[in-house]
């Protein structure tokens, strides 16, 4: 993952993705989804992206 991408989380939040120093894909919340129930999904917060496709590379 060389370039940053914007992705939508299942809860409706929009994130900018990038890899952290451990190689995991993390996302910075850009826009919070209207129906998002998670309090930690605030604009500017960094979250670890869910799913195997975002796991640390071998």
N, C-alpha and C positions, 0 to 999 in steps of 0.2 A: 504494500500500500504506500505508494510514493506521493500521491497527491491527496489533499484533503477533499472529502466528499460530504455533501449534506444528505442525511438520511432521516426518514420518519420512523419513530419508534411505534410499537403497537398501541401505545396509549395516546398517540396523536402528537407528541412533542417532536419538534424538528431539531436535529443536532448536527454540528460540524464534527466530523470524525478525524482522528489522527492516531498514531501509535505512541504509547508512552515509552519510558526508558526500559521497561520490562518486555516490550514487544506486544503488549495487549492493545486492542483497539478501544479507545475511549472517545466519548462524545461530549462536547460542550453544548449545553442546552441553548438554543437560539430563540426558539419560540415554544412556549408551553401550550399543550393541547387543551382545548376547551373542556373536555371531559376527563382529563388526567387526574386520577385519585392520589398520586404520589406527591407528598409534600417536598421531597428532595429535588423534584424536577422544577427548579426555579431558574430563571434566565441567568446564564453565566456559570452555573454549576457544572462540574465535570462528573460524568457517570461512566462506569465500565459497560461497554456494549454487550448485550446478551447474545447467545447463540454460538455454535461451533464455528461458523464462518468468520467470527471475530477473535478466535482463540490465538494464542501466541504461536508464531510459525515454528516449525521444527528445526 
